[in-house]
Amino acid sequence: MKFRAAAVLLLFSALVSPLAKAAPGDDLILSARDATRSGDRLRLERIAGQVQGHLLAPYVDYWRLQLELKNDVDPARVRALLDDHRGSYLAEKMRGDWLKELGKQQLWSLFDTEFPTLLQPDQELQCYALQSRRLRGDATMLDDAMPLWLTLVDTPEACHPVLEALILEKRVLADDVWARIRRLVETNRLGGARHAMNYLPQSQTPTPATAKAVTDSPLKWLVKANPSASRMNRELAALAIARIARNDPRMAAEQLEKIESRLQPEEKGWAWSQIGWQAAQRHMVDALDWYLKAGDVPMSDEVAQWKVRAALRALDWGAVRAAIEKMPPALAGQPTWTYWLGRAYRAGGRLEEASALFAKVAGQPHFYGNLADEELGRTINPPPRTIPPTQEEIAAVESRPAIRRALALLSLDLRTEGVREWNWALRGMNDRELLAVAAVANRAGVYDRAIAAADRTRDEHDYTLRYLAPFSEQVRPAARTQSLDDAWVYGLMRQESRFVTNARSSAGASGLMQLMPATARWVAKKIGLTDYHHGQVNDTETNLLLGTSYMRMVMEGLDNSPVLASAGYNAGPGRARKWMAERPLEGAVYAETIPFNETRDYVKKVMSNAVYYSALFNGQPQSLKERLGIIGPRATPKAEELP
């Protein structure tokens, strides 16, 4: 085992040598980054004098200036850096950082001069710009600020004056304030909801103690409340019902039935929609009935989508159709709901309308594009491979400073900076340039960036780059040993790590197959890998051995279904089993009704990935529906639960 692991490491080093080769001064760049993180300006100044001429020296200049921004930095110094690196990611980042400081200090003249040149302002900067426009007397500022009232749930400090301006100018009234409070409670931003209550008319503003009781101890508050006493109490009762529903939808329904006659239709409808939403995520059989009690009350996108999922889970195609048709056009037009509306029309005998909807989605390289193709009788095949980029095309993109900087940053494991630099460099590239830069990244062993570039092509495609299959000398044997479909293994790895061997998630998962420490130890023990320690988790061969072994164990424990096993690999086998129904479910319905957003998206992408990998490996058209299959009814779990 140790000899084979060493051989793999040597092979990997050879594969990635264009990226891994250290350049003189790389250690100084890393030291400069450390000095920036610790705020050590003197150390940073010393290093800056030693890295002139290094490809990444501009980053040291940026880090130096970044530390000075809060100390009344001379605008001429900032503009010098912006001029020296005009059009680069660093210039955009520096300008954004500077603008935020100018906004905080309310230096509006400088802000207004620089803001129009920023290409991608974030929400905080957009709010500073709105503040400045209001101070200049721009009457259209309030019109542009209005959409933020309900959509902005994570509110940067810069946006509070903008929202308050809408109140002061009476662009939003009590109804709008209560709507915002509901939205914040719905998204579990309880502090924000309590803060928004300060915008209410005095007669409708609860005390801080009452507001906290409603959000933190809703049942206790509700049993003592008198909802009919005032609008404030009615609205707070609806909020309390929503909070109760998060833990116990049935209890919330029982409480709402006791008081609904004392609520106004919109208050009652919103409360029922919240109960339906929470119940739908738990796959409760009453979810759709509770949704129907909400009537036509306006719903957020998330709540409206779960109404469709509740109908899918109940196999009620009429309710699926009705729920999608009531969605806002932009939401209903998404591929997911276009496909399911087509299915609802087909179930209702409206075949021409169904086919027209499928045609809108078909041909798109994703889960619902694949399914729509099959509804129209088409098999799934990658598009013909275009002419590979020439050496001249490759050399042209390889010589671009942004590409060179991105690869240099990635070679130093400065992934955040490297990925951002890379993505900035791809802006505006045509298909030939994207394919050429994907080839550059592939040759350098930076597989995730190769995929990111190849994924963007519009007319000319190379799916061998979109669906790279590196480490085949290790992956294929590992899959065969565990009797796993190598296309599925690659589909899962592409989604897990994009083939970054030292990838590490925020939760602590590591390596190509993103193994959690406890899972890796458990699997190692089960397969008799007695000398395993967590330092080996990023070793390619060890990671593949543990990951494919775990895939097989999960698969065997979940009816040998790759859909269930994909869900189980991401969220845990116990959850994947819990999400099964009491009766057979179409695989696509199971995937669509997974309650975790991350896992739902993950399963769809893994299964679609597997279809393309299989087509590339075998040269045969594929069926996603066959891979999804039918998910059988939930059975009693085996005695030993997998981690």
ZAMARGU-4260 file (C-alpha; in steps of 0.2 Angstrom, whole numbers, plus 5000, padded with zeros to 4 digits):
<rodrens>
0) 5000/5000/5000 | 5014/5012/5005 | 5024/5009/4989 | 5008/5011/4978 | 5004/5027/4987
5) 5022/5034/4984 | 5021/5029/4966 | 5004/5039/4964 | 5012/5054/4972 | 5026/5054/4960
10) 5014/5052/4945 | 5004/5066/4952 | 5019/5077/4954 | 5023/5074/4936 | 5006/5078/4930
15) 5005/5095/4939 | 5023/5100/4937 | 5019/5115/4926 | 5009/5122/4941 | 5019/5115/4955
20) 5036/5122/4950 | 5041/5135/4963 | 5047/5152/4956 | 5061/5162/4965 | 5053/5173/4978
25) 5037/5163/4980 | 5041/5161/4999 | 5041/5180/5000 | 5024/5181/4992 | 5017/5169/5005
30) 5026/5179/5019 | 5018/5194/5013 | 5001/5186/5013 | 5004/5181/5031 | 5010/5199/5036
35) 4994/5206/5028 | 4983/5194/5038 | 4992/5198/5054 | 4992/5217/5050 | 5011/5218/5051
40) 5014/5233/5040 | 5033/5235/5044 | 5036/5217/5038 | 5025/5219/5023 | 5036/5235/5018
45) 5052/5225/5020 | 5045/5211/5009 | 5039/5223/4996 | 5056/5229/4992 | 5062/5211/4989
50) 5049/5205/4977 | 5050/5218/4963 | 5049/5209/4946 | 5040/5194/4953 | 5024/5190/4944
55) 5014/5192/4960 | 5022/5208/4966 | 5006/5218/4962 | 4998/5208/4975 | 5010/5214/4988
60) 5007/5232/4982 | 4988/5229/4984 | 4990/5221/5002 | 5001/5236/5007 | 4988/5248/5001
65) 4974/5238/5009 | 4981/5240/5026 | 4982/5258/5024 | 4964/5262/5017 | 4957/5265/5035
70) 4971/5278/5039 | 4966/5292/5026 | 4977/5285/5012 | 4982/5298/4999 | 4970/5296/4984
75) 4984/5298/4973 | 4992/5282/4979 | 4977/5272/4976 | 4974/5280/4959 | 4992/5275/4955
80) 4989/5257/4958 | 4973/5258/4949 | 4982/5265/4934 | 4996/5253/4935 | 4984/5238/4934
85) 4970/5245/4924 | 4958/5232/4919 | 4964/5219/4930 | 4955/5210/4944 | 4967/5218/4957
90) 4961/5235/4951 | 4943/5231/4952 | 4946/5224/4970 | 4956/5239/4975 | 4943/5251/4969
95) 4929/5241/4978 | 4939/5241/4994 | 4942/5260/4992 | 4924/5264/4988 | 4918/5255/5004
100) 4930/5266/5015 | 4924/5281/5006 | 4906/5277/5009 | 4909/5273/5027 | 4918/5290/5029
105) 4905/5299/5018 | 4917/5306/5006 | 4904/5307/4993 | 4913/5318/4980 | 4927/5305/4978
110) 4915/5291/4979 | 4905/5298/4965 | 4920/5300/4954 | 4926/5282/4956 | 4910/5272/4958
115) 4905/5273/4939 | 4921/5264/4934 | 4918/5249/4945 | 4912/5235/4935 | 4904/5223/4948
120) 4898/5232/4963 | 4891/5222/4977 | 4876/5226/4987 | 4885/5236/5000 | 4892/5247/4987
125) 4876/5249/4978 | 4868/5255/4994 | 4882/5268/4996 | 4878/5274/4979 | 4860/5275/4983
130) 4864/5285/4999 | 4875/5297/4988 | 4861/5299/4976 | 4849/5304/4989 | 4860/5317/4996
135) 4862/5324/4979 | 4843/5326/4978 | 4841/5312/4965 | 4822/5309/4965 | 4824/5292/4956
140) 4834/5285/4970 | 4819/5279/4979 | 4812/5270/4964 | 4828/5260/4962 | 4828/5257/4981
145) 4811/5250/4982 | 4815/5232/4976 | 4827/5230/4991 | 4813/5231/5003 | 4807/5213/5002
150) 4822/5205/4993 | 4836/5211/5004 | 4837/5199/5019 | 4855/5200/5024 | 4856/5219/5026
155) 4874/5227/5025 | 4875/5242/5037 | 4876/5253/5021 | 4859/5248/5017 | 4850/5253/5033
160) 4849/5272/5028 | 4842/5267/5011 | 4828/5257/5019 | 4825/5271/5032 | 4824/5283/5018
165) 4809/5273/5010 | 4800/5275/5027 | 4804/5293/5029 | 4798/5297/5012 | 4782/5286/5015
170) 4786/5275/5000 | 4783/5260/5012 | 4769/5260/5024 | 4763/5248/5039 | 4758/5235/5027
175) 4775/5235/5018 | 4784/5234/5035 | 4774/5219/5041 | 4778/5211/5024 | 4796/5214/5027
180) 4795/5207/5045 | 4787/5191/5039 | 4800/5189/5025 | 4814/5191/5038 | 4805/5178/5050
185) 4803/5166/5036 | 4822/5167/5032 | 4826/5165/5050 | 4834/5183/5052 | 4826/5186/5069
190) 4837/5200/5074 | 4833/5209/5057 | 4814/5206/5060 | 4815/5213/5077 | 4825/5228/5070
195) 4812/5231/5056 | 4798/5232/5069 | 4805/5249/5074 | 4799/5255/5057 | 4781/5252/5062
200) 4769/5266/5067 | 4770/5268/5086 | 4753/5260/5089 | 4759/5244/5080 | 4776/5243/5088
205) 4779/5229/5101 | 4790/5231/5115 | 4807/5223/5113 | 4803/5210/5126 | 4787/5206/5117
210) 4796/5205/5100 | 4809/5193/5108 | 4795/5182/5116 | 4786/5180/5099 | 4802/5175/5090
215) 4811/5165/5104 | 4796/5157/5114 | 4782/5158/5101 | 4770/5144/5109 | 4772/5151/5126
220) 4768/5169/5120 | 4753/5163/5109 | 4743/5154/5122 | 4743/5170/5132 | 4739/5182/5118
225) 4723/5190/5112 | 4726/5191/5093 | 4709/5200/5090 | 4715/5215/5101 | 4724/5224/5088
230) 4733/5223/5072 | 4750/5221/5081 | 4744/5206/5090 | 4736/5198/5075 | 4753/5200/5065
235) 4763/5194/5080 | 4751/5179/5081 | 4755/5174/5063 | 4773/5176/5066 | 4772/5165/5081
240) 4763/5152/5071 | 4777/5152/5058 | 4790/5150/5072 | 4781/5135/5080 | 4779/5127/5062
245) 4798/5127/5061 | 4799/5114/5074 | 4782/5106/5074 | 4770/5110/5059 | 4756/5099/5066
250) 4756/5109/5083 | 4756/5125/5073 | 4741/5119/5063 | 4732/5115/5079 | 4736/5132/5086
255) 4731/5141/5070 | 4714/5133/5069 | 4710/5140/5087 | 4714/5158/5082 | 4711/5159/5063
260) 4694/5166/5064 | 4702/5181/5073 | 4715/5184/5059 | 4713/5194/5043 | 4713/5184/5027
265) 4731/5189/5022 | 4738/5185/5040 | 4729/5169/5041 | 4734/5164/5023 | 4753/5168/5026
270) 4752/5158/5042 | 4745/5143/5033 | 4758/5145/5019 | 4772/5144/5032 | 4764/5128/5040
275) 4763/5120/5022 | 4781/5125/5018 | 4788/5117/5034 | 4777/5102/5032 | 4782/5100/5014
280) 4801/5099/5019 | 4796/5085/5031 | 4786/5076/5018 | 4771/5076/5029 | 4755/5070/5020
285) 4745/5085/5026 | 4757/5098/5018 | 4747/5101/5002 | 4731/5102/5012 | 4738/5116/5023
290) 4745/5125/5008 | 4728/5125/5000 | 4721/5133/5016 | 4733/5148/5012 | 4722/5152/4997
295) 4730/5164/4985 | 4741/5174/4997 | 4757/5180/4990 | 4772/5168/4993 | 4790/5170/4993
300) 4799/5160/4979 | 4805/5147/4991 | 4788/5144/4999 | 4780/5144/4982 | 4792/5131/4975
305) 4789/5119/4990 | 4770/5120/4986 | 4775/5112/4969 | 4786/5099/4978 | 4772/5095/4990
310) 4760/5092/4975 | 4774/5081/4967 | 4776/5071/4982 | 4757/5068/4983 | 4757/5064/4964
315) 4744/5077/4962 | 4747/5083/4944 | 4733/5095/4944 | 4740/5104/4960 | 4757/5104/4952
320) 4750/5113/4937 | 4740/5125/4947 | 4755/5130/4959 | 4767/5133/4944 | 4755/5143/4934
325) 4753/5155/4950 | 4771/5157/4951 | 4779/5174/4945 | 4784/5172/4927 | 4803/5173/4930
330) 4801/5159/4943 | 4790/5148/4932 | 4801/5151/4918 | 4816/5142/4926 | 4821/5125/4918
335) 4815/5116/4934 | 4797/5122/4934 | 4796/5123/4915 | 4800/5104/4915 | 4787/5100/4929
340) 4774/5110/4921 | 4776/5101/4905 | 4775/5084/4915 | 4759/5091/4923 | 4752/5096/4906
345) 4756/5079/4899 | 4748/5070/4913 | 4732/5081/4910 | 4732/5076/4891 | 4738/5093/4885
350) 4752/5085/4874 | 4756/5099/4862 | 4758/5111/4876 | 4769/5099/4886 | 4780/5096/4871
355) 4782/5115/4868 | 4788/5117/4886 | 4800/5102/4885 | 4807/5110/4869 | 4811/5126/4879
360) 4823/5116/4891 | 4829/5102/4879 | 4847/5102/4874 | 4853/5111/4889 | 4867/5102/4898
365) 4859/5099/4915 | 4847/5088/4924 | 4831/5095/4918 | 4838/5098/4900 | 4842/5079/4900
370) 4825/5074/4906 | 4816/5086/4894 | 4826/5078/4880 | 4820/5061/4885 | 4802/5067/4886
375) 4804/5072/4867 | 4811/5055/4863 | 4829/5060/4862 | 4844/5051/4870 | 4858/5060/4879
380) 4874/5062/4870 | 4888/5075/4871 | 4888/5087/4856 | 4901/5084/4843 | 4919/5089/4849
385) 4925/5105/4840 | 4942/5107/4833 | 4954/5107/4847 | 4963/5124/4850 | 4979/5127/4840
390) 4996/5129/4848 | 4995/5148/4843 | 4978/5149/4852 | 4984/5141/4867 | 5000/5152/4867
395) 4990/5168/4865 | 4979/5165/4881 | 4993/5157/4891 | 5003/5173/4889 | 4990/5184/4897
400) 4996/5191/4913 | 4979/5187/4922 | 4981/5169/4917 | 4999/5168/4922 | 4995/5176/4939
405) 4980/5165/4942 | 4991/5149/4939 | 5005/5156/4950 | 4992/5160/4964 | 4985/5142/4963
410) 5002/5135/4963 | 5005/5143/4980 | 4988/5137/4986 | 4981/5154/4987 | 4965/5147/4980
415) 4953/5161/4984 | 4964/5174/4975 | 4968/5162/4961 | 4950/5157/4957 | 4945/5175/4957
420) 4959/5180/4946 | 4955/5166/4934 | 4936/5170/4934 | 4940/5188/4930 | 4952/5183/4916
425) 4938/5173/4908 | 4926/5188/4906 | 4922/5191/4888 | 4932/5176/4881 | 4925/5168/4865
430) 4923/5150/4863 | 4940/5147/4855 | 4948/5157/4869 | 4939/5147/4883 | 4944/5130/4875
435) 4962/5136/4874 | 4963/5142/4892 | 4954/5126/4897 | 4968/5116/4889 | 4981/5127/4898
440) 4973/5123/4914 | 4971/5105/4910 | 4990/5104/4905 | 4994/5112/4922 | 4984/5100/4932
445) 4972/5113/4938 | 4957/5103/4933 | 4944/5113/4942 | 4949/5129/4932 | 4949/5119/4916
450) 4931/5113/4919 | 4926/5131/4924 | 4932/5137/4907 | 4925/5123/4896 | 4908/5125/4905
455) 4906/5142/4898 | 4907/5139/4879 | 4891/5143/4870 | 4893/5136/4852 | 4909/5126/4851
460) 4911/5113/4864 | 4923/5100/4870 | 4915/5089/4883 | 4931/5079/4886 | 4936/5096/4895
465) 4920/5099/4903 | 4920/5082/4910 | 4938/5079/4913 | 4943/5061/4920 | 4960/5063/4928
470) 4968/5050/4939 | 4961/5036/4928 | 4975/5024/4933 | 4969/5025/4951 | 4950/5029/4949
475) 4945/5015/4937 | 4953/5001/4947 | 4946/5008/4963 | 4929/5008/4955 | 4931/4991/4948
480) 4937/4984/4965 | 4921/4990/4973 | 4909/4985/4958 | 4905/5003/4955 | 4900/5012/4939
485) 4915/5022/4935 | 4904/5036/4927 | 4895/5038/4943 | 4911/5039/4953 | 4918/5052/4941
490) 4901/5061/4942 | 4902/5062/4961 | 4920/5067/4961 | 4917/5081/4949 | 4904/5088/4960
495) 4913/5085/4976 | 4930/5092/4973 | 4932/5096/4954 | 4947/5085/4956 | 4957/5096/4967
500) 4967/5084/4978 | 4969/5095/4993 | 4951/5102/4992 | 4944/5105/5010 | 4926/5110/5013
505) 4920/5122/5027 | 4914/5107/5036 | 4931/5099/5036 | 4929/5086/5022 | 4945/5083/5012
510) 4952/5077/4996 | 4946/5071/4979 | 4931/5062/4987 | 4928/5075/5001 | 4929/5063/5016
515) 4924/5069/5033 | 4937/5064/5046 | 4925/5053/5056 | 4919/5045/5040 | 4937/5042/5034
520) 4942/5034/5051 | 4926/5023/5051 | 4929/5016/5033 | 4947/5013/5036 | 4943/5003/5051
525) 4929/4993/5042 | 4941/4989/5028 | 4956/4984/5039 | 4967/4999/5035 | 4974/4998/5052
530) 4989/5011/5050 | 4977/5024/5043 | 4979/5042/5050 | 4970/5058/5044 | 4986/5065/5037
535) 4984/5052/5023 | 4967/5058/5018 | 4973/5069/5004 | 4984/5055/4997 | 4976/5051/4980
540) 4976/5032/4982 | 4970/5032/5000 | 4957/5045/4997 | 4950/5035/4982 | 4951/5018/4992
545) 4941/5026/5007 | 4929/5035/4996 | 4924/5021/4984 | 4923/5009/4999 | 4911/5021/5007
550) 4901/5023/4991 | 4899/5004/4990 | 4893/5003/5008 | 4881/5017/5006 | 4875/5010/4990
555) 4872/4993/4998 | 4863/5000/5012 | 4851/5010/5001 | 4843/4998/4989 | 4858/4999/4977
560) 4851/5015/4971 | 4863/5028/4964 | 4851/5042/4968 | 4849/5037/4986 | 4867/5033/4987
565) 4872/5051/4980 | 4860/5059/4993 | 4867/5048/5007 | 4885/5052/5002 | 4882/5070/5004
570) 4869/5071/5018 | 4871/5055/5027 | 4863/5038/5023 | 4850/5040/5037 | 4843/5056/5029
575) 4843/5048/5012 | 4832/5034/5019 | 4821/5046/5029 | 4817/5055/5013 | 4810/5040/5005
580) 4791/5038/5004 | 4779/5025/5010 | 4776/5021/4991 | 4787/5020/4976 | 4793/5037/4969
585) 4800/5041/4952 | 4819/5045/4955 | 4817/5063/4948 | 4803/5066/4960 | 4813/5060/4975
590) 4828/5071/4969 | 4817/5086/4967 | 4809/5084/4985 | 4825/5083/4994 | 4823/5096/5008
595) 4842/5101/5009 | 4845/5114/4995 | 4864/5108/4994 | 4860/5090/4993 | 4845/5092/4981
600) 4857/5102/4969 | 4871/5089/4972 | 4861/5074/4968 | 4854/5082/4951 | 4872/5087/4946
605) 4880/5070/4951 | 4867/5060/4941 | 4868/5072/4926 | 4887/5071/4927 | 4886/5052/4927
610) 4876/5052/4911 | 4889/5062/4901 | 4904/5053/4908 | 4895/5036/4903 | 4892/5043/4886
615) 4910/5049/4884 | 4917/5032/4891 | 4906/5021/4881 | 4902/5030/4866 | 4884/5026/4868
620) 4868/5037/4870 | 4862/5037/4888 | 4846/5039/4898 | 4845/5049/4914 | 4828/5042/4917
625) 4835/5024/4918 | 4849/5029/4930 | 4836/5038/4941 | 4824/5023/4941 | 4811/5021/4954
630) 4814/5023/4972 | 4806/5010/4982 | 4796/5012/4998 | 4805/5016/5014 | 4810/5000/5023
635) 4816/4997/5041 | 4835/5002/5041 | 4848/4989/5044 | 4854/4987/5062 | 4871/4996/5059
640) 4869/5014/5053 | 4883/5021/5042 | 4890/5038/5047
</rodrens>
